[in-house]
Amino acid sequence: MPDQFLSQFDRFPDFVWDSLLAGVAIIIGLIIKFMLSLLLRKKPKDGKPAFSFTRSLLSRLGKPFSYFLPLLTLNFLLPLMKVKASIYPALNKTVEILLAISFANVLIGLVKIFEDYVYHSFDIQKADNLKERKIRTQLQFIRRMAISLIIILTACLILLSFNNLRKLGAGLLTGVGVGGIIIGFAAQKSLSNLLAGFQIAFTQPLRIDDVLVVEGEWGRVEEITLTYVVLNIWDQRRLILPINYFIEKPFQNWTRNTADIMGTVFLYLDYTVPLDALRKELTRLLEINPLWDKRINVLQVTNTSERTIEVRALMSASSSGNAFDLRCDVREGLVKFVQVHYPDSFPVTRAIVEGLAPPQGARDGAPEAGKGAGAPDPAKLE
């Protein structure tokens, strides 16, 4: 029966028949993709908008399947084509190469679907996100390595499908040792960055969203690649550093184990300032401020000089950003408190005068007050 059905199309020219089969392959592939998308577009019963596996599947695999399914169908229909014997091997090889590339895109899409799921499961926006930042930092390196491995294996599969290239590879095998040494010396810096990236990914001296102080700049880790790290500075600048910088040089990590941090406020006041009243005011300011995490509340005199005392207010917050804002609020509140209630407690300069100098006229021999020219002489009055 199939032979009788196919025999009816023998009257068509070869190129028309081949074009018809190619069109049928494309249409069948697109129909299969459309049916799969309709099946997956069913909304989940819970209706949670935060993450949808089907939405991620459609967005990540929609375009790769648009190429993979028609090529797969065309590969099955290729033996039915009436292509010349001299052209068929080249056409078959082209379809195989395109099919391998499209399948690699499907695998990359699956990797990205897994990444979407992990990003949803480990939300970095929560307050205590230490575990989430660890997982995301490792996930970035795993995703890049998986995609790189898929691309390399696909390229190897394509090259090994050509006999001439396979012979060329066998001929170059004897020079791999010398070539590896030359490449190693030429790419020494790049290889060191790559190895440093692996070391940071799994030992994790820094992670995504960590707060660092590097080169005198305060910022958060925005991106970690295999070769460099992007630091988002507080004023929205970007500091880009090679990744081996964090292996070879010291830096401050304010969120290594926890985001909790202490902040200080220094005031320089006169010796007459009442410390108990200032201590009570600090407690009041912290208790009404939602940025305080209620862990640390200390006011101490940490230094003295000939004119002032150094008063340090120590407080704590749940993150470095909250600590900075809390310090600013407390500093302003304490200054206002001293201005209103104890304005004389700001630093002043004092001078002690033991005796007054004689008037200018007395130093010049003039008569003292009461004995001037208009005053009568007591001796003459007698």
PATITOR-420746 format. One line per field, with one value per residue: x, y, z of N, C-alpha, C in turn; residue number from 1. Coordinates in steps of 0.1 Angstrom, whole numbers, plus 5000, padded with zeros to 4 digits. Atoms other than C-alpha are relative to their C-alpha. Example, Ala and Ser with C-alpha at 12.3 -4.5 7.8 and 13.67 -1.06 7.14 Angstrom:
BEGIN
n_c1 <- 5009,4991
n_c2 <- 4988,4989
n_c3 <- 5000,5000
ca_c1 <- 5123,5137
ca_c2 <- 4955,4989
ca_c3 <- 5078,5071
c_c1 <- 5009,4992
c_c2 <- 5012,5011
c_c3 <- 5000,5008
k <- 1,2
//
This chain:
BEGIN
n_c1 <- 5008,4992,4993,5010,5002,4989,4999,5008,4992,4989,5001,4995,4985,4993,4998,5013,5002,4991,5005,5012,4996,4994,5011,5008,4992,5001,5014,5002,4992,5007,5013,4996,4996,5012,5007,4993,5002,5014,5001,4993,5006,5010,4996,5001,5011,4998,5000,4989,4994,4985,4992,5007,4991,5005,4996,4986,4998,5004,4991,4986,4999,5009,4992,4993,5009,5004,4990,4996,5011,5000,4988,5001,5009,4993,4990,5007,5006,4989,4999,5011,4998,4995,4989,4990,4991,4988,5003,5006,4991,4998,5012,5002,4990,5005,5011,4995,4993,5010,5008,4992,4999,5013,5001,4992,5008,5010,4993,4997,5013,5002,4992,5006,5012,4995,4996,5012,5006,4991,5002,5012,4999,4991,5003,4989,5005,5003,4990,4989,4998,4986,5001,5004,4989,4990,5005,5000,4986,4996,5008,4995,4989,5004,5007,4991,4992,5009,5002,4988,4998,5009,4995,4987,5004,5007,4990,4992,5008,5001,4987,4997,5008,4993,4988,4988,4996,4996,4986,4991,4999,4990,4986,4996,4999,4986,4996,5009,4991,4993,5010,5005,4991,5000,5013,5000,4992,5007,5013,4997,5009,5014,5002,4999,5013,5010,4999,5005,5014,5004,4997,5010,5014,5002,4996,5009,4996,5010,5012,5009,5006,4992,4995,4985,4993,4989,4994,5006,5014,5010,5009,5005,4996,5011,4998,4988,4997,4988,4988,5000,5011,5006,5004,5009,4996,5011,5004,5004,4989,4996,4986,4998,4987,4997,5004,4988,4997,5006,4992,4986,4999,5010,5012,5010,5013,5009,5011,4994,5008,5013,5001,5001,4989,5000,4996,4995,5001,4990,5003,4990,5008,4993,5000,5012,5012,5005,5000,5012,5011,4997,5003,5014,5005,4996,5009,5013,4999,4999,5012,5010,4995,5002,4988,4992,5004,5001,4989,4989,5003,4989,4994,4988,4990,4989,4987,5001,4990,4999,5012,5013,5001,5006,5011,5004,5013,4999,5014,5000,5011,5000,4992,4991,5008,5007,4991,4996,5011,5002,4989,5003,5011,4996,4991,5008,5008,4991,4996,5011,5002,4990,5003,5012,5000,4987,4992,4986,4991,4991,4987,4997,4986,5000,4988,5000,4992,4996,5000,5002,4988,5004,5005,4989,4996,4991,4987,4992,4997,5012,5006,5010,5014,5003,4989,4997,4998,5012,5002,4992,4989,5003,4990,5003,5013,4997
n_c2 <- 4988,4988,4999,4995,4985,4992,5001,4990,4987,5001,4991,4987,4999,5003,4989,4998,5010,4997,4988,5003,5007,4990,4992,5009,5001,4988,4998,5010,4996,4988,5005,5007,4990,4993,5009,5000,4987,4999,5009,4994,4987,5001,4993,5009,4998,4991,4987,4991,4993,4998,5008,5010,5008,5000,4987,5001,5010,4994,4989,5005,5010,4996,4998,5012,5011,4995,5005,5014,5010,5001,5007,5014,5006,5000,5011,5012,5000,4998,5011,5000,4990,5005,4992,5007,5007,4991,4989,5005,5000,4987,4996,5008,4995,4987,5002,5005,4989,4991,5007,5000,4986,4997,5008,4993,4989,5006,5003,4987,4995,5008,4994,4987,5003,5004,4987,4993,5007,4997,4986,4998,5008,4993,4986,4992,4988,5001,4993,5009,5006,5006,5012,4997,4994,5011,5009,4993,4999,5012,5003,4993,5008,5012,4998,4996,5012,5009,4995,5002,5014,5003,4994,5007,5013,4999,4997,5012,5009,4996,5002,5014,5006,4998,5008,4993,4994,5010,5003,4988,5000,5011,4995,4990,5006,5000,4986,4995,4996,4987,4990,4998,4992,4987,4994,4997,4987,4989,4997,5003,4991,5004,5012,4997,4994,5010,5008,4992,5000,5013,5000,4991,5006,5011,4996,4989,4988,4990,5006,4990,4991,4997,4986,5000,4988,5003,4988,4989,4998,5009,5004,5014,5009,5000,5011,5008,5008,5008,4992,4987,4997,4986,4995,4989,4990,4994,4989,5006,5004,5015,5003,5013,5005,5014,5009,5004,4990,5004,5011,4995,4987,5000,4992,5001,5006,4997,5009,5014,5010,4995,4986,4992,4991,4989,4987,4991,4985,4993,4986,4993,4991,4994,5008,4998,5006,5011,5012,5009,4995,5004,5014,5002,4995,5010,5011,4995,4998,5013,5007,4995,5001,5014,5006,5006,5014,5002,5008,4992,4986,4996,4986,5001,4990,5008,4993,4986,4991,4989,4991,5007,5014,5007,5008,5010,5007,5012,5006,5012,5001,5013,4999,4989,4988,4996,4994,4986,4990,4999,4991,4986,4996,4998,4988,4988,4999,4996,4986,4992,5001,4992,4986,4995,5001,4997,4993,4996,5012,5001,4996,4986,4997,4993,4993,4995,4988,5000,4986,4990,4991,4986,4992,4993,4987,5003,5004,4988,4990,4991,5003,5010,4995,4993,4991,4992,4985,4993,5005,4993,5006,5001,4993,4986,4998,4998
n_c3 <- 5000,5001,5013,5010,4997,5004,5014,5006,5000,5009,5011,4996,5002,4987,4991,4994,4990,4989,4993,4993,4988,4991,4994,4991,4987,4992,4995,4990,4988,4994,4995,4988,4990,4996,4992,4987,4993,4995,4988,4989,4996,4989,4988,4988,4991,4989,5006,4995,5011,4997,5008,5007,5008,5014,5006,5002,5010,5013,5003,5003,5010,5011,5012,5004,5006,5014,5010,4998,5005,5015,5004,4997,5009,5013,4999,5002,5014,5009,5010,5010,5010,5013,5002,5007,4992,4998,4991,4988,4988,4995,4993,4988,4991,4996,4991,4988,4993,4995,4989,4989,4994,4994,4988,4990,4995,4991,4988,4993,4994,4988,4989,4995,4992,4986,4994,4995,4988,4988,4996,4993,4987,4991,5002,4995,4995,4986,4991,4997,5013,5001,5007,5014,5007,5003,5011,5013,5005,5007,5011,5011,5006,5006,5012,5010,5004,5007,5014,5007,5003,5010,5013,5004,5004,5012,5010,5002,5007,5014,5007,5002,5011,5013,5000,5002,4987,4991,5003,4996,4986,4997,5003,4990,4987,4995,4996,4989,4989,5002,5001,4987,4992,5005,4997,4985,4997,5006,4993,4986,4992,5001,4993,4985,4997,5001,4988,4989,5001,4994,4986,4994,5001,4991,4987,4997,4992,5003,5007,5006,4991,4988,4999,4999,5000,5009,5005,4994,5004,4994,5010,5000,5012,5009,5009,4999,5012,4999,5001,4993,4990,5001,4987,5001,4990,4994,5008,5013,5009,5001,4999,5006,4996,5004,4989,4991,4990,4988,4995,4997,4992,4989,5002,4990,5003,4988,4999,5002,4993,4997,5004,4989,4999,4990,5005,4990,5002,4991,4997,4992,4992,4989,4988,4991,5006,4991,5008,4998,5009,5014,5001,5001,5013,5010,4999,5005,5015,5006,4998,5009,5014,5005,5006,4989,4998,4985,4995,4993,4997,4991,5001,4993,5003,5006,5001,4994,5004,4991,5001,5002,4998,5011,4996,5010,4999,5007,5003,5010,5010,5007,5013,5001,5005,4988,4990,5004,4998,4985,4995,5004,4991,4987,4999,5000,4988,4989,5002,4996,4985,4994,5003,4993,4986,4995,5010,4995,5000,5012,4997,4999,4996,4987,4995,4986,4998,4985,4996,5011,5002,4996,5011,5008,4994,4988,5005,5004,4989,4998,4987,5000,5000,4988,4996,5012,4999,4994,4987,4990,4993,4986,4991,5000,4992,4986
ca_c1 <- 5000,5027,5045,5013,5008,5043,5041,5015,5041,5065,5052,5064,5099,5126,5132,5094,5092,5123,5109,5076,5093,5113,5081,5063,5092,5091,5053,5053,5081,5062,5029,5046,5061,5027,5010,5036,5033,4995,4999,5024,5004,4979,4981,4990,4963,4980,4985,5017,5031,5066,5079,5064,5082,5061,5068,5105,5103,5085,5108,5141,5132,5107,5133,5156,5127,5117,5149,5154,5120,5119,5155,5148,5118,5138,5165,5139,5124,5158,5160,5127,5141,5151,5184,5213,5238,5266,5247,5231,5262,5268,5231,5230,5262,5247,5215,5235,5256,5226,5208,5238,5240,5202,5204,5232,5209,5183,5208,5218,5181,5178,5207,5190,5158,5177,5192,5158,5146,5176,5172,5136,5144,5172,5158,5186,5162,5155,5172,5193,5206,5240,5230,5214,5244,5267,5245,5242,5279,5286,5257,5272,5304,5286,5263,5292,5312,5282,5275,5312,5314,5283,5298,5332,5316,5294,5323,5343,5314,5311,5349,5351,5324,5348,5374,5399,5398,5401,5433,5446,5439,5459,5488,5488,5488,5525,5528,5503,5531,5551,5519,5506,5537,5537,5500,5506,5533,5513,5481,5497,5477,5444,5449,5458,5425,5406,5420,5414,5378,5374,5390,5367,5336,5342,5362,5341,5361,5335,5300,5273,5259,5287,5297,5334,5358,5384,5409,5393,5358,5327,5304,5285,5296,5274,5289,5315,5329,5357,5381,5369,5346,5323,5318,5288,5301,5277,5275,5265,5300,5314,5348,5360,5389,5407,5396,5431,5432,5410,5435,5467,5457,5438,5403,5375,5344,5317,5293,5316,5296,5268,5255,5253,5277,5286,5288,5304,5297,5324,5316,5342,5328,5338,5347,5315,5291,5269,5276,5247,5222,5240,5238,5201,5196,5215,5193,5162,5174,5182,5149,5128,5149,5138,5173,5187,5187,5187,5220,5246,5241,5272,5285,5321,5348,5375,5401,5409,5429,5438,5406,5380,5369,5362,5329,5321,5286,5286,5255,5246,5225,5215,5234,5261,5236,5214,5244,5254,5220,5217,5250,5239,5206,5222,5250,5224,5202,5231,5243,5208,5205,5237,5227,5193,5201,5239,5251,5281,5294,5308,5345,5356,5389,5395,5420,5428,5440,5458,5461,5451,5478,5479,5462,5482,5483,5498,5526,5535,5537,5502,5483,5460,5423,5410,5443,5441,5445,5410,5413,5424,5457,5450,5482,5471,5437,5454
ca_c2 <- 5000,5026,5017,5022,5056,5067,5055,5081,5109,5095,5118,5149,5162,5153,5188,5192,5160,5169,5203,5188,5164,5192,5213,5183,5178,5214,5214,5181,5194,5227,5208,5186,5216,5234,5203,5201,5238,5235,5205,5225,5257,5243,5265,5247,5243,5263,5292,5305,5333,5332,5303,5280,5250,5250,5287,5281,5251,5271,5301,5281,5253,5271,5283,5253,5229,5251,5240,5206,5189,5199,5188,5155,5149,5158,5133,5106,5116,5121,5085,5091,5120,5116,5134,5126,5102,5128,5153,5130,5125,5162,5168,5140,5154,5189,5177,5157,5187,5210,5183,5181,5219,5221,5192,5211,5241,5218,5206,5242,5251,5222,5236,5270,5254,5238,5272,5288,5261,5266,5304,5300,5274,5296,5331,5356,5384,5370,5385,5355,5345,5329,5295,5309,5330,5299,5278,5306,5312,5276,5274,5301,5281,5249,5264,5280,5247,5227,5249,5250,5212,5209,5232,5215,5180,5191,5206,5174,5153,5174,5173,5136,5129,5140,5114,5139,5158,5126,5118,5153,5149,5116,5134,5162,5138,5136,5174,5176,5176,5204,5223,5219,5234,5263,5270,5267,5294,5316,5314,5312,5343,5331,5296,5310,5331,5300,5279,5308,5308,5271,5277,5306,5287,5258,5274,5306,5334,5356,5349,5366,5396,5396,5430,5437,5465,5463,5490,5513,5509,5495,5475,5442,5413,5416,5389,5362,5348,5324,5352,5384,5397,5427,5447,5471,5502,5520,5550,5526,5524,5490,5479,5450,5429,5398,5368,5359,5392,5376,5347,5368,5400,5406,5421,5427,5405,5419,5391,5360,5341,5364,5399,5411,5440,5466,5503,5532,5569,5591,5625,5649,5668,5689,5673,5687,5666,5643,5608,5591,5614,5608,5571,5572,5593,5567,5539,5560,5567,5530,5517,5539,5531,5500,5495,5485,5447,5450,5432,5459,5492,5507,5542,5545,5572,5558,5586,5620,5650,5683,5699,5671,5636,5610,5594,5562,5549,5513,5497,5467,5461,5432,5444,5468,5491,5492,5499,5529,5545,5537,5554,5585,5586,5582,5607,5633,5625,5628,5661,5675,5663,5680,5712,5715,5703,5708,5734,5743,5707,5712,5717,5752,5769,5780,5806,5813,5848,5849,5888,5919,5941,5978,6004,6022,6055,6039,6024,6059,6076,6092,6095,6067,6069,6094,6113,6131,6168,6176,6158,6177,6169,6155,6171,6205,6201,6198
ca_c3 <- 5000,5008,4976,4956,4974,4967,4931,4924,4930,4904,4878,4898,4889,4914,4927,4933,4952,4973,4980,4990,5014,5029,5034,5049,5074,5084,5088,5108,5131,5137,5143,5169,5186,5186,5201,5228,5236,5239,5263,5284,5284,5309,5339,5372,5397,5424,5400,5416,5395,5411,5391,5365,5351,5319,5314,5318,5295,5267,5270,5270,5246,5223,5198,5199,5192,5162,5145,5161,5153,5116,5112,5129,5107,5076,5087,5087,5053,5037,5022,5004,4985,4948,4952,4929,4942,4939,4960,4986,5008,5011,5019,5044,5061,5062,5078,5104,5113,5116,5137,5160,5165,5171,5196,5214,5217,5232,5258,5266,5271,5295,5315,5317,5328,5357,5364,5366,5390,5413,5412,5422,5450,5464,5466,5471,5481,5516,5546,5557,5523,5531,5518,5487,5478,5481,5458,5432,5431,5424,5400,5378,5373,5368,5342,5323,5324,5313,5283,5274,5276,5254,5227,5228,5225,5197,5178,5183,5171,5139,5132,5138,5113,5085,5076,5064,5097,5116,5097,5103,5140,5140,5123,5148,5177,5178,5182,5211,5237,5223,5214,5249,5264,5240,5246,5284,5284,5260,5281,5315,5328,5314,5328,5363,5361,5351,5380,5404,5392,5401,5435,5443,5431,5456,5485,5483,5499,5482,5468,5448,5467,5493,5506,5500,5506,5477,5468,5492,5476,5492,5471,5464,5442,5412,5389,5391,5358,5351,5346,5364,5392,5389,5420,5422,5440,5463,5439,5410,5395,5385,5397,5375,5389,5376,5396,5407,5425,5452,5455,5457,5476,5509,5508,5533,5532,5555,5548,5549,5575,5584,5573,5609,5616,5642,5636,5655,5660,5675,5692,5706,5735,5765,5799,5814,5792,5814,5801,5818,5800,5768,5774,5780,5748,5728,5741,5733,5697,5691,5705,5682,5651,5631,5617,5651,5656,5694,5699,5709,5726,5742,5749,5761,5765,5743,5744,5761,5751,5767,5754,5746,5754,5727,5731,5711,5705,5695,5678,5656,5625,5604,5573,5563,5545,5576,5598,5577,5578,5616,5623,5604,5624,5657,5650,5641,5671,5696,5681,5684,5720,5730,5712,5729,5764,5769,5745,5768,5764,5729,5728,5741,5748,5784,5798,5834,5843,5877,5879,5860,5846,5859,5839,5811,5830,5861,5841,5828,5862,5861,5894,5904,5902,5927,5928,5895,5887,5899,5932,5964,5981,6016,6030,6019,6035,6069
c_c1 <- 5009,5007,4990,4997,5011,5002,4992,5007,5012,5000,5005,5015,5007,5001,4986,4997,5009,4995,4987,5003,5006,4989,4992,5008,4999,4986,4998,5008,4993,4987,5003,5004,4987,4991,5006,4998,4986,4998,5007,4994,4989,5005,5000,4989,5003,5001,5010,5007,5015,5008,4991,5009,4997,5004,5015,5003,4997,5010,5014,5001,4991,5008,5008,4992,4995,5009,5002,4989,4999,5012,5000,4990,5006,5010,4993,4994,5011,5002,4989,5002,5007,5012,5011,5010,5013,4997,4995,5010,5002,4987,4998,5009,4995,4989,5005,5007,4990,4992,5009,5001,4986,4998,5009,4993,4989,5006,5003,4987,4997,5008,4995,4987,5004,5005,4988,4994,5008,4998,4987,5000,5008,4999,5010,4994,4996,5010,5012,5002,5014,5000,4997,5011,5011,4995,5001,5014,5005,4992,5005,5012,4996,4992,5010,5008,4992,4998,5013,5003,4991,5005,5012,4997,4993,5010,5009,4992,4999,5013,5003,4992,5006,5013,5013,5005,5005,5014,5009,5002,5010,5014,5005,5002,5014,5005,4992,5009,5006,4990,4994,5009,5000,4987,5000,5008,4993,4988,5001,4990,4986,4998,5000,4986,4990,5000,4996,4985,4994,5002,4990,4986,4998,5005,4992,5005,4991,4989,4992,4993,5007,5004,5015,5005,5013,5006,4994,4985,4991,4990,4995,5004,4988,5001,5013,5001,5012,5013,5000,4988,4996,4994,4991,5002,4987,4994,4997,5011,5002,5015,5002,5015,5003,4998,5011,5004,4995,5007,5013,5000,4989,4989,4991,4987,4991,4989,5005,4991,4986,5000,5000,5014,4998,5004,5003,4997,5009,4995,5012,4994,5009,5000,4988,4988,4996,4999,4988,4988,5002,4998,4986,4994,5004,4991,4986,5000,5000,4986,4989,5004,4998,5012,5008,4995,5000,5011,5010,4996,5010,5005,5012,5008,5012,5014,4998,5012,5000,4987,4987,5002,4994,4990,4996,4987,5001,4986,5001,4988,5001,5008,5009,4993,4992,5009,5004,4989,4997,5010,4997,4988,5004,5010,4992,4992,5008,5004,4989,4997,5009,4997,4989,5002,5014,5008,5014,5009,5007,5014,5002,5015,4999,5013,4998,5009,5002,4999,4998,5012,4995,4996,5012,5005,5009,5014,5008,5002,4988,4994,4989,4986,4996,5010,5004,5002,4989,4997,5008,5010,4997,5010,4997,4987,5003,5006
c_c2 <- 5013,5002,5005,5015,5008,5000,5011,5014,4999,5009,5014,5000,4998,5012,5004,4990,5002,5012,4997,4992,5009,5008,4991,4998,5012,5001,4990,5004,5011,4995,4993,5010,5008,4991,4999,5013,5001,4991,5007,5013,4999,5006,4990,5004,5010,5014,5010,5007,5001,4992,4990,4991,5000,5013,5000,4991,5006,5011,4995,4990,5003,5001,4988,4989,5004,4996,4985,4990,5000,4993,4985,4993,4999,4989,4987,4999,5001,4988,4999,5010,4995,5009,4992,4994,5008,5011,4995,4999,5014,5005,4993,5005,5013,4999,4994,5010,5010,4993,5000,5013,5003,4992,5006,5011,4995,4997,5013,5006,4992,5005,5013,4997,4996,5012,5008,4993,5003,5014,5002,4993,5008,5015,5009,5013,4999,5006,4992,4991,4994,4988,5002,5006,4989,4992,5008,5002,4988,4997,5007,4993,4987,5002,5004,4988,4991,5004,4999,4986,4996,5005,4993,4986,5000,5003,4988,4990,5004,4998,4985,4993,5001,4991,5007,5007,4990,4996,5011,5000,4989,5005,5010,4995,5000,5014,5006,5004,5013,5012,5004,5009,5014,5008,5003,5012,5012,5004,4998,5009,4995,4987,5002,5006,4989,4991,5008,5000,4987,5000,5009,4994,4990,5003,5012,5010,5012,4993,5011,5008,5002,5015,5000,5014,4997,5013,5012,5003,4990,4996,4985,4993,4998,4988,4994,4991,4991,5008,5014,5000,5014,5004,5013,5010,5007,5012,4995,5000,4986,4999,4985,4996,4986,4991,4995,5010,4996,4988,5006,5012,4999,5010,4998,4994,5002,4990,4986,4989,5005,5015,5009,5008,5010,5013,5009,5014,5006,5015,5005,5012,5005,4990,5001,4993,4989,4987,4991,5005,4997,4986,4997,5005,4990,4988,5004,5000,4986,4993,5005,4999,4985,4993,4993,4985,4995,4991,5008,5014,5005,5014,5000,5013,4993,5007,5014,5008,5012,5009,4992,4986,4993,4990,4991,4993,4988,4994,4989,5001,4987,5000,5012,5013,5005,5007,5014,5010,5001,5009,5015,5005,5003,5012,5013,5002,5005,5014,5009,5000,5009,5015,5006,5000,5004,5007,5004,4988,4997,5005,5016,5002,5009,5007,5005,5011,5001,5015,5009,5009,5015,5008,5007,5012,4998,4996,5012,5010,5009,4997,4990,5006,5006,5010,5007,5014,5006,4996,5008,4992,4999,5008,5015,5003,5001,5013
c_c3 <- 5000,4987,4989,5002,4995,4985,4993,4999,4990,4989,5003,4997,5014,5009,5007,5011,5012,5008,5008,5013,5010,5007,5010,5013,5009,5007,5012,5013,5008,5007,5014,5011,5005,5009,5014,5008,5005,5012,5012,5005,5010,5013,5012,5009,5011,4995,5006,4989,5002,4990,4993,4991,4985,4994,4997,4988,4986,4996,4996,4989,4988,4987,4996,4994,4986,4990,5001,4994,4985,4995,5003,4991,4986,4999,4997,4986,4989,4990,4990,4989,4987,4997,4992,5009,5003,5011,5014,5012,5006,5007,5013,5011,5006,5010,5014,5008,5006,5012,5013,5007,5007,5013,5012,5006,5009,5014,5008,5006,5012,5012,5006,5007,5014,5008,5005,5012,5012,5005,5007,5014,5010,4998,5007,5007,5015,5009,5003,4988,4998,4991,4985,4992,4997,4988,4987,4995,4994,4988,4987,4993,4994,4987,4988,4995,4992,4985,4992,4996,4988,4986,4996,4995,4986,4988,4997,4992,4985,4993,4998,4990,4986,5001,4999,5013,5010,4997,5004,5015,5004,4997,5010,5014,5006,5005,5012,5012,4999,4999,5013,5008,4995,5004,5015,5003,4994,5008,5015,5009,4999,5008,5015,5004,5001,5013,5012,5000,5006,5015,5007,5000,5012,5014,5005,5010,4997,4992,4994,5011,5013,5000,5002,5001,4993,4995,5005,4996,5006,4990,5001,4988,4991,4990,5002,4987,5002,5000,5008,5009,4998,5013,4998,5011,5005,4992,4986,4990,5000,5001,4995,5003,4995,5011,5008,5010,5014,5006,5005,5010,5011,4996,5012,4995,5012,5002,4998,5006,5003,4995,5012,5002,5010,4994,5012,4996,5010,5001,5009,5007,5012,5012,5008,4995,5010,4992,5003,4992,4986,4997,4999,4986,4989,5000,4994,4984,4994,5001,4990,4985,4995,4994,5010,5002,5014,5006,5009,5001,5011,4998,5010,4997,4996,5000,5007,4994,5009,4999,4999,5005,4987,5004,4988,5003,4991,4998,4990,4991,4993,4987,5000,4996,5011,5010,4996,5003,5015,5006,4997,5009,5014,5002,5000,5012,5012,4999,5004,5015,5007,4997,5008,5015,5007,4990,5004,5000,4987,5004,5001,5004,5012,5002,5014,5002,5015,5005,4989,4999,5004,4988,4992,5007,5012,4996,4996,5011,5003,5014,4999,5000,5013,5004,4987,5002,5007,5014,5010,5006,5015,5009,5000,5008,5015,5003
k <- 1,2,3,4,5,6,7,8,9,10,11,12,13,14,15,16,17,18,19,20,21,22,23,24,25,26,27,28,29,30,31,32,33,34,35,36,37,38,39,40,41,42,43,44,45,46,47,48,49,50,51,52,53,54,55,56,57,58,59,60,61,62,63,64,65,66,67,68,69,70,71,72,73,74,75,76,77,78,79,80,81,82,83,84,85,86,87,88,89,90,91,92,93,94,95,96,97,98,99,100,101,102,103,104,105,106,107,108,109,110,111,112,113,114,115,116,117,118,119,120,121,122,123,124,125,126,127,128,129,130,131,132,133,134,135,136,137,138,139,140,141,142,143,144,145,146,147,148,149,150,151,152,153,154,155,156,157,158,159,160,161,162,163,164,165,166,167,168,169,170,171,172,173,174,175,176,177,178,179,180,181,182,183,184,185,186,187,188,189,190,191,192,193,194,195,196,197,198,199,200,201,202,203,204,205,206,207,208,209,210,211,212,213,214,215,216,217,218,219,220,221,222,223,224,225,226,227,228,229,230,231,232,233,234,235,236,237,238,239,240,241,242,243,244,245,246,247,248,249,250,251,252,253,254,255,256,257,258,259,260,261,262,263,264,265,266,267,268,269,270,271,272,273,274,275,276,277,278,279,280,281,282,283,284,285,286,287,288,289,290,291,292,293,294,295,296,297,298,299,300,301,302,303,304,305,306,307,308,309,310,311,312,313,314,315,316,317,318,319,320,321,322,323,324,325,326,327,328,329,330,331,332,333,334,335,336,337,338,339,340,341,342,343,344,345,346,347,348,349,350,351,352,353,354,355,356,357,358,359,360,361,362,363,364,365,366,367,368,369,370,371,372,373,374,375,376,377,378,379,380,381,382
//
